[in-house]
Amino acid sequence: MIEFAGQVALVTGAGHGLGRAHALELARRRAAVVVNDIGKDPAGASTARAVAEEIVAAGGRAAANLSSIADPEGAEAMVAEAIAEFGRLDILVNNAGVSHFAWFEDLTLEDFDALHAVHLRGAMVATRAAYRHMIGRGYGRIVFTVSGSGLFGRRHGGAYSTAKMGLVGLMNAVALEGEAHGVLANGVAPTAATGIAGANPAVISDLMRNASLALSPWSDPAFVSPLVAYLASSACKVNRCLYSAVAGRYARVFISAGEGWLSPSAEPPSADEIAERFEQIHRAEVRLTPGSIDEEIDDVARRRGAAAAGE
């Protein structure tokens, strides 16, 4: 059974939507949860405090944190406060986010920077603080909320998509460096009915709108939280992996390299040779899903060695 008795989790952006669902699921499975959010309800009350109170009322342990992850001092403070409140930190769920969707020609630098301050820089600062604590204890689980908008692309998503794809790079680095210290990092690309999902309805495509309507019975954020809870648990042994959670369908998402074309010459090929071989280069046939860039380069080196040996 997946449970977190004695463990402490920090969930950013947990006052509503996906973050709230994650916090409640972790608490239900006996984690002490630090609920971070700067949001307020229509009456002006803190949403983070409301979720923390809901957890405590159900017999769990929780504390609210109102720091802004966009503020580097706030991002570090939320980790420090989690450790001060409960004595340790085992789990970090990077969930906080904001949205801005616009055609690329209309995207401003201010909007671009504002999204990156929350999604990418804020997650980096909070993760770094948590990571330092976790490697000192020899254990940790970090879950990044990434997005299909970054992995697969999205119109009107120049700022949001790049910030989310940046998280994939951050996750990869943390996972590769942390594994030797017992710290594992993975990512979830969720789809659910949330404030971000519903923002800027004018830029949602007909395909997305119609599919979302068809999947509405499975749009509750609670459909995503079981996967997050598993990845946050000691039962999870995978590292540096991405998963999609869409309407009750859970699947691994991976970046692979195709067979491609191995130039036979010791000299660089010409652009004309590339053109001649481009169909082979372009072919989407999975040869390798590298565990790191080292593994991709090693694979090509091995192919070069085999080619030189006439194999």
C-alpha positions, 0 to 999 in steps of 0.5 A: 500500500502506498503511504507516507506515514512519518514523511513530509511533503511540500506542494506548491500552488496547492490552494486549488486545482491540481495542487489541492488534489495532490495535497489532499491525496498525500495527506489522506495517505498520512503525509504531513503536508505543507500547502503553499499558495498565494491565492485567495478565495472570492472573500479574500481568505487564503486558499492555502490556509483553507486546504491546510485546515481541511486536512487537519479537520480530517485528522491529518497534519498540515501547515499553510505557506503563503510565500510566492514562488516567483520570489527567490527568497519566498521559494527558499523560505517555503522549504525552510519553513517546511523543515522547521515545522515538521523537522524534515522534507521528503517530498517536493511537488512542483505544481505552482503555475500561472498562464498566459496564452497569446499569438507569438507575435503578440507575446511580450517580454514582460509576460514571458518573464512572468511565466518563467519566474513562476514555472521555471526559476521558482521551481529551480530555487525551491528544488535546489533548497529541497534537494540540498536537504534531501541529499544530506538525508540520503532520500527524496522524491521530487515530482515536476508538473510539466505539460504536453504544451511543452512536450508536444507543442501548443499554439498561443503557448510561446511563454507557457510551453517554453517554461514547461519544457525548461522544467524537463531539462531541470528534472533531467539534471536533478534526476541524474545528479540526485540518484546516487544520493537516493533522490529521484525526480520524475515529471507528470504532464497532466490535463484537468479542469483547472484555472490554467486549463480554462484560461484564455478560452478564445485561443483554445482550438476547436479540436481541444474544446471538443475533446475536452467536452468529451472527456469532461467526466474524467476532468477532475484533478483527482484523476491526476493525483494517484500518479503523483502520489505513486511517484512521490512514494518510496515504492517508486524506483523509476527516475528521470521519467515523464508521464502523461495523465489525461482523463484517466489514461496514464502513459509514459512519454519519452524522447527517443533517437531514431536509427538515422543515417551514419555518414560513412566518411571521415569528412563532413557530408555536404548539404546535398548529401544530407538532402539525399539522405533526409528521408532516412534521417527524418524517419521516426523509428525508435532506436534508443531512448537515452538515459542521458546525453552521455548514452546518446553519444556513446551509442553513436560511438559504438555504431562508429566502432561497429562500422569501422570493424565492418560489422 
